[in-house]
Amino acid sequence: MSAFQPYAGEYDYGGGTVRWRCYATAPVHGVLPAENRPLPSPPQGQKWLNPAEGPRRAPFACLVDETVTEFSQILLQMEAHGLASEGARAG
């Protein structure tokens, strides 16, 4: 498994933007909270993975390359900007 590297991005949610940052062992192209299930179809060559499966399933999914077979993620931070309720911060 590779060393943890930093990744970041953002997505639209509730009329605002959520910016995310994390460290992972494979490139992370996107992150969505579990409440967005079913997840949108991933772009060609990518897939959605939950970093912790089974009873410890994470409350979010990560968009990674389709070839990824081993994946770990740590220190996910999400910041809401411009939402109707700034109390929607996660992290």
Secondary structure, 3 states (H helix, E strand, C coil): CCCCEEEEEEEEECCEEEEEEEEECCCEEEEEEHHHCCCCCCCCCEEEECCCCHHHCCCEEEEEECCCCCCCEEEEEEEEECCCCHHHCEC
